[in-house]
Structures are given as structure tokens and as C-alpha cells.
Amino acid sequence: MSRPLKTYKIYSYDGRHKVVTADMIDASSDEDAIARSTAAGFGSKCEIWLGRRLVAQLDAERRQA
């Protein structure tokens, strides 16, 4: 039996920590929300929220190709 999906908010920031985008994703768990956010490329800096709870802050450095 699969877990019910929860709606997470993803806030992406610029270099000055100003919100650039606010998106929503559905995920079955915090780990799933983090993986989906990373895979979707929501920017190098973002926060993932579930309601009033901060799930994660992602601060990945952009790689030079």
C-alpha cells in the first residue's frame, strides 16, 4: 500500500536570498520531496516546506561544465 501524497512548497532564492519562485510538488515523504526538488532543478538554493515546518534547505553549488 502506498503512502498518501502530501503537498510541499518549494521556495527558490537568488544570491540575495530573495524569493525567485514558489512552486508546489506532491511527495510521499520528506526524502521524496527533497529528491523530487533536486531532480526538478528548482535552483541552486531553495527551501522545502510542509505547512509551517521547514523540511530542508538546499544550497547546492552550481558546477562549471
LOMI-102554 format. One record per residue: z, x, y of N, C-alpha, C, O in turn. Coordinates in steps of 0.001 Angstrom, whole numbers, m for minus. Layout:
# LOMI-102554
<pavex n_zz="Z" n_xx="X" n_yy="Y" ca_zz="Z" ca_xx="X" ca_yy="Y" c_zz="Z" c_xx="X" c_yy="Y" o_zz="Z" o_xx="X" o_yy="Y"/>
...
//
This chain:
# LOMI-102554
<pavex n_zz="0" n_xx="844" n_yy="m1178" ca_zz="0" ca_xx="0" ca_yy="0" c_zz="0" c_xx="891" c_yy="1244" o_zz="783" o_xx="1837" o_yy="1337"/>
<pavex n_zz="m862" n_xx="591" n_yy="2173" ca_zz="m965" ca_xx="1433" ca_yy="3366" c_zz="24" c_xx="977" c_yy="4435" o_zz="451" o_xx="m177" o_yy="4469"/>
<pavex n_zz="368" n_xx="1914" n_yy="5296" ca_zz="1275" ca_xx="1613" ca_yy="6400" c_zz="532" c_xx="836" c_yy="7478" o_zz="m664" o_xx="1047" o_yy="7681"/>
<pavex n_zz="1234" n_xx="m69" n_yy="8176" ca_zz="572" ca_xx="m758" ca_yy="9290" c_zz="297" c_xx="227" c_yy="10426" o_zz="1062" o_xx="1167" o_yy="10639"/>
<pavex n_zz="m781" n_xx="9" n_yy="11142" ca_zz="m1138" ca_xx="899" ca_yy="12241" c_zz="m323" c_xx="573" c_yy="13482" o_zz="m24" o_xx="m587" o_yy="13764"/>
<pavex n_zz="33" n_xx="1625" n_yy="14222" ca_zz="733" ca_xx="1496" ca_yy="15500" c_zz="m207" c_xx="1993" c_yy="16585" o_zz="m1055" o_xx="2850" o_yy="16335"/>
<pavex n_zz="m60" n_xx="1460" n_yy="17777" ca_zz="m907" ca_xx="1873" ca_yy="18893" c_zz="m189" c_xx="2924" c_yy="19724" o_zz="879" o_xx="2675" o_yy="20284"/>
<pavex n_zz="m793" n_xx="4102" n_yy="19794" ca_zz="m256" ca_xx="5234" ca_yy="20562" c_zz="m1062" c_xx="5395" c_yy="21842" o_zz="m2266" o_xx="5138" o_yy="21863"/>
<pavex n_zz="m395" n_xx="5821" n_yy="22908" ca_zz="m1084" ca_xx="6124" ca_yy="24168" c_zz="m1241" c_xx="7630" c_yy="24290" o_zz="m309" o_xx="8386" o_yy="24014"/>
<pavex n_zz="m2417" n_xx="8056" n_yy="24704" ca_zz="m2721" ca_xx="9467" ca_yy="24875" c_zz="m3036" c_xx="9706" c_yy="26348" o_zz="m4007" o_xx="9163" o_yy="26875"/>
<pavex n_zz="m2214" n_xx="10519" n_yy="27011" ca_zz="m2444" ca_xx="10864" ca_yy="28409" c_zz="m2930" c_xx="12306" c_yy="28479" o_zz="m2207" o_xx="13226" o_yy="28097"/>
<pavex n_zz="m4145" n_xx="12503" n_yy="28963" ca_zz="m4712" ca_xx="13847" ca_yy="29122" c_zz="m4521" c_xx="14287" c_yy="30565" o_zz="m4652" o_xx="13489" o_yy="31492"/>
<pavex n_zz="m4210" n_xx="15570" n_yy="30744" ca_zz="m3896" ca_xx="16119" ca_yy="32061" c_zz="m4850" c_xx="17233" c_yy="32451" o_zz="m5474" o_xx="17877" o_yy="31607"/>
<pavex n_zz="m4943" n_xx="17438" n_yy="33764" ca_zz="m5702" ca_xx="18587" ca_yy="34264" c_zz="m4734" c_xx="19751" c_yy="34462" o_zz="m3576" o_xx="19669" o_yy="34051"/>
<pavex n_zz="m5191" n_xx="20820" n_yy="35080" ca_zz="m4376" ca_xx="22014" ca_yy="35292" c_zz="m3179" c_xx="21806" c_yy="36196" o_zz="m2233" o_xx="22592" o_yy="36158"/>
<pavex n_zz="m3203" n_xx="20766" n_yy="37007" ca_zz="m2090" ca_xx="20471" ca_yy="37921" c_zz="m1165" c_xx="19392" c_yy="37364" o_zz="m316" o_xx="18863" o_yy="38082"/>
<pavex n_zz="m1329" n_xx="19077" n_yy="36111" ca_zz="m553" ca_xx="18059" ca_yy="35401" c_zz="m732" c_xx="16672" c_yy="36009" o_zz="209" o_xx="15881" o_yy="36065"/>
<pavex n_zz="m1939" n_xx="16390" n_yy="36458" ca_zz="m2311" ca_xx="15057" ca_yy="36932" c_zz="m3038" c_xx="14355" c_yy="35795" o_zz="m3844" o_xx="14970" o_yy="35097"/>
<pavex n_zz="m2758" n_xx="13073" n_yy="35608" ca_zz="m3404" ca_xx="12321" ca_yy="34543" c_zz="m4899" c_xx="12205" c_yy="34823" o_zz="m5313" o_xx="11751" o_yy="35890"/>
<pavex n_zz="m5689" n_xx="12618" n_yy="33858" ca_zz="m7145" ca_xx="12533" ca_yy="33960" c_zz="m7626" c_xx="11288" c_yy="33213" o_zz="m8460" o_xx="10538" o_yy="33721"/>
<pavex n_zz="m7102" n_xx="11074" n_yy="32016" ca_zz="m7459" ca_xx="9895" ca_yy="31235" c_zz="m6229" c_xx="9342" c_yy="30534" o_zz="m5277" o_xx="10068" o_yy="30246"/>
<pavex n_zz="m6269" n_xx="8069" n_yy="30271" ca_zz="m5248" ca_xx="7403" ca_yy="29474" c_zz="m5986" c_xx="6577" c_yy="28425" o_zz="m6705" o_xx="5636" o_yy="28759"/>
<pavex n_zz="m5805" n_xx="6930" n_yy="27175" ca_zz="m6505" ca_xx="6269" ca_yy="26081" c_zz="m5493" c_xx="5765" c_yy="25064" o_zz="m4320" o_xx="6139" o_yy="25094"/>
<pavex n_zz="m5960" n_xx="4917" n_yy="24171" ca_zz="m5118" ca_xx="4422" ca_yy="23081" c_zz="m5802" c_xx="4684" c_yy="21760" o_zz="m7025" o_xx="4597" o_yy="21642"/>
<pavex n_zz="m4989" n_xx="5009" n_yy="20765" ca_zz="m5501" ca_xx="5161" ca_yy="19408" c_zz="m4557" c_xx="4437" c_yy="18464" o_zz="m3373" o_xx="4279" o_yy="18762"/>
<pavex n_zz="m5070" n_xx="4004" n_yy="17344" ca_zz="m4253" ca_xx="3403" ca_yy="16300" c_zz="m4059" c_xx="4433" c_yy="15206" o_zz="m5010" o_xx="5084" o_yy="14772"/>
<pavex n_zz="m2813" n_xx="4574" n_yy="14763" ca_zz="m2496" ca_xx="5550" ca_yy="13718" c_zz="m1341" c_xx="5012" c_yy="12879" o_zz="m571" o_xx="4162" o_yy="13327"/>
<pavex n_zz="m1235" n_xx="5518" n_yy="11666" ca_zz="m202" ca_xx="5040" ca_yy="10744" c_zz="1133" c_xx="5765" c_yy="10907" o_zz="2166" o_xx="5269" o_yy="10457"/>
<pavex n_zz="1116" n_xx="6946" n_yy="11552" ca_zz="2347" ca_xx="7728" ca_yy="11717" c_zz="2176" c_xx="8679" c_yy="12903" o_zz="1078" o_xx="8832" o_yy="13437"/>
<pavex n_zz="3275" n_xx="9313" n_yy="13304" ca_zz="3207" ca_xx="10297" ca_yy="14385" c_zz="2256" c_xx="11428" c_yy="14023" o_zz="1449" o_xx="11853" o_yy="14849"/>
<pavex n_zz="2348" n_xx="11914" n_yy="12792" ca_zz="1499" ca_xx="13011" ca_yy="12346" c_zz="22" c_xx="12605" c_yy="12380" o_zz="m842" o_xx="13396" o_yy="12760"/>
<pavex n_zz="m249" n_xx="11369" n_yy="11979" ca_zz="m1614" ca_xx="10858" ca_yy="12006" c_zz="m2111" c_xx="10756" c_yy="13451" o_zz="m3266" o_xx="11079" o_yy="13728"/>
<pavex n_zz="m1259" n_xx="10313" n_yy="14367" ca_zz="m1640" ca_xx="10208" ca_yy="15782" c_zz="m1954" c_xx="11577" c_yy="16371" o_zz="m2907" o_xx="11720" o_yy="17137"/>
<pavex n_zz="m1158" n_xx="12582" n_yy="16017" ca_zz="m1401" ca_xx="13946" ca_yy="16506" c_zz="m2732" c_xx="14460" c_yy="15953" o_zz="m3534" o_xx="15032" o_yy="16690"/>
<pavex n_zz="m2961" n_xx="14256" n_yy="14670" ca_zz="m4210" ca_xx="14718" ca_yy="14052" c_zz="m5419" c_xx="14008" c_yy="14654" o_zz="m6435" o_xx="14647" o_yy="14930"/>
<pavex n_zz="m5324" n_xx="12715" n_yy="14858" ca_zz="m6443" ca_xx="11961" ca_yy="15434" c_zz="m6707" c_xx="12378" c_yy="16875" o_zz="m7861" o_xx="12471" o_yy="17294"/>
<pavex n_zz="m5649" n_xx="12630" n_yy="17631" ca_zz="m5808" ca_xx="13063" ca_yy="19026" c_zz="m6495" c_xx="14412" c_yy="19096" o_zz="m7389" o_xx="14619" o_yy="19917"/>
<pavex n_zz="m6081" n_xx="15324" n_yy="18241" ca_zz="m6674" ca_xx="16656" ca_yy="18201" c_zz="m8136" c_xx="16572" c_yy="17787" o_zz="m8994" o_xx="17207" o_yy="18400"/>
<pavex n_zz="m8423" n_xx="15793" n_yy="16751" ca_zz="m9790" ca_xx="15666" ca_yy="16254" c_zz="m10705" c_xx="14989" c_yy="17275" o_zz="m11896" o_xx="15295" o_yy="17344"/>
<pavex n_zz="m10152" n_xx="14071" n_yy="18064" ca_zz="m10964" ca_xx="13346" ca_yy="19050" c_zz="m11227" c_xx="14176" c_yy="20295" o_zz="m12060" o_xx="13806" o_yy="21123"/>
<pavex n_zz="m10517" n_xx="15305" n_yy="20438" ca_zz="m10738" ca_xx="16190" ca_yy="21578" c_zz="m10284" c_xx="15592" c_yy="22893" o_zz="m11035" o_xx="15591" o_yy="23869"/>
<pavex n_zz="m9075" n_xx="15088" n_yy="22930" ca_zz="m8555" ca_xx="14464" ca_yy="24144" c_zz="m8171" c_xx="15467" c_yy="25217" o_zz="m7286" o_xx="15186" o_yy="26024"/>
<pavex n_zz="m8793" n_xx="16599" n_yy="25249" ca_zz="m8489" ca_xx="17596" ca_yy="26267" c_zz="m7535" c_xx="18639" c_yy="25738" o_zz="m6947" o_xx="18474" o_yy="24669"/>
<pavex n_zz="m7382" n_xx="19708" n_yy="26486" ca_zz="m6535" ca_xx="20793" ca_yy="26018" c_zz="m5061" c_xx="20508" c_yy="26262" o_zz="m4202" o_xx="21098" o_yy="25607"/>
<pavex n_zz="m4755" n_xx="19609" n_yy="27200" ca_zz="m3363" ca_xx="19272" ca_yy="27480" c_zz="m3216" c_xx="17766" c_yy="27463" o_zz="m3888" o_xx="17056" o_yy="28211"/>
<pavex n_zz="m2325" n_xx="17279" n_yy="26597" ca_zz="m2101" ca_xx="15840" ca_yy="26560" c_zz="m711" c_xx="15540" c_yy="26022" o_zz="m60" o_xx="16388" o_yy="25413"/>
<pavex n_zz="m279" n_xx="14312" n_yy="26264" ca_zz="961" ca_xx="13793" ca_yy="25716" c_zz="622" c_xx="12565" c_yy="24892" o_zz="m269" o_xx="11788" o_yy="25236"/>
<pavex n_zz="1352" n_xx="12407" n_yy="23794" ca_zz="1166" ca_xx="11261" ca_yy="22916" c_zz="2455" c_xx="10451" c_yy="22954" o_zz="3542" o_xx="10975" o_yy="22712"/>
<pavex n_zz="2317" n_xx="9168" n_yy="23262" ca_zz="3470" ca_xx="8285" ca_yy="23405" c_zz="3356" c_xx="7096" c_yy="22459" o_zz="2263" o_xx="6589" o_yy="22207"/>
<pavex n_zz="4493" n_xx="6663" n_yy="21942" ca_zz="4601" ca_xx="5411" ca_yy="21197" c_zz="5682" c_xx="4613" c_yy="21903" o_zz="6874" o_xx="4878" o_yy="21746"/>
<pavex n_zz="5251" n_xx="3637" n_yy="22680" ca_zz="6200" ca_xx="2898" ca_yy="23503" c_zz="6814" c_xx="3833" c_yy="24536" o_zz="6097" o_xx="4492" o_yy="25289"/>
<pavex n_zz="8136" n_xx="3890" n_yy="24571" ca_zz="8840" ca_xx="4770" ca_yy="25520" c_zz="9164" c_xx="6146" c_yy="24930" o_zz="9777" o_xx="6981" o_yy="25594"/>
<pavex n_zz="8755" n_xx="6373" n_yy="23694" ca_zz="9096" ca_xx="7627" ca_yy="23004" c_zz="7950" c_xx="8625" c_yy="23089" o_zz="6821" o_xx="8328" o_yy="22698"/>
<pavex n_zz="8255" n_xx="9809" n_yy="23602" ca_zz="7294" ca_xx="10910" ca_yy="23627" c_zz="7213" c_xx="11489" c_yy="22219" o_zz="8192" o_xx="12017" o_yy="21692"/>
<pavex n_zz="6034" n_xx="11379" n_yy="21625" ca_zz="5825" ca_xx="11847" ca_yy="20254" c_zz="5510" c_xx="13338" c_yy="20241" o_zz="6073" o_xx="14090" o_yy="19446"/>
<pavex n_zz="4595" n_xx="13767" n_yy="21137" ca_zz="4187" ca_xx="15176" ca_yy="21146" c_zz="3542" c_xx="15533" c_yy="22478" o_zz="2964" o_xx="14690" o_yy="23165"/>
<pavex n_zz="3661" n_xx="16812" n_yy="22815" ca_zz="2935" ca_xx="17390" ca_yy="23939" c_zz="2020" c_xx="18453" c_yy="23348" o_zz="2489" o_xx="19403" o_yy="22723"/>
<pavex n_zz="728" n_xx="18294" n_yy="23544" ca_zz="m231" ca_xx="19259" ca_yy="23024" c_zz="m731" c_xx="20105" c_yy="24178" o_zz="m1138" o_xx="19582" o_yy="25215"/>
<pavex n_zz="m700" n_xx="21388" n_yy="23995" ca_zz="m1118" ca_xx="22324" ca_yy="25042" c_zz="m1956" c_xx="23413" c_yy="24404" o_zz="m1578" o_xx="24585" o_yy="24411"/>
<pavex n_zz="m3089" n_xx="23024" n_yy="23856" ca_zz="m3978" ca_xx="23969" ca_yy="23173" c_zz="m4791" c_xx="24737" c_yy="24196" o_zz="m5319" o_xx="24157" o_yy="25144"/>
<pavex n_zz="m4888" n_xx="26020" n_yy="24006" ca_zz="m5726" ca_xx="26838" ca_yy="24863" c_zz="m7175" c_xx="26653" c_yy="24467" o_zz="m7499" o_xx="26619" o_yy="23280"/>
<pavex n_zz="m8039" n_xx="26535" n_yy="25441" ca_zz="m9469" ca_xx="26426" ca_yy="25154" c_zz="m9968" c_xx="27800" c_yy="24699" o_zz="m9659" o_xx="28823" o_yy="25310"/>
<pavex n_zz="m10729" n_xx="27798" n_yy="23636" ca_zz="m11244" ca_xx="29061" ca_yy="23097" c_zz="m12567" c_xx="29404" c_yy="23739" o_zz="m13400" o_xx="28533" o_yy="23989"/>
<pavex n_zz="m12748" n_xx="30671" n_yy="24001" ca_zz="m14009" ca_xx="31158" ca_yy="24546" c_zz="m14979" c_xx="31368" c_yy="23396" o_zz="m14639" o_xx="32020" o_yy="22408"/>
<pavex n_zz="m16177" n_xx="30827" n_yy="23514" ca_zz="m17164" ca_xx="30966" ca_yy="22431" c_zz="m17981" c_xx="32212" c_yy="22627" o_zz="m18864" o_xx="32504" o_yy="21820"/>
//
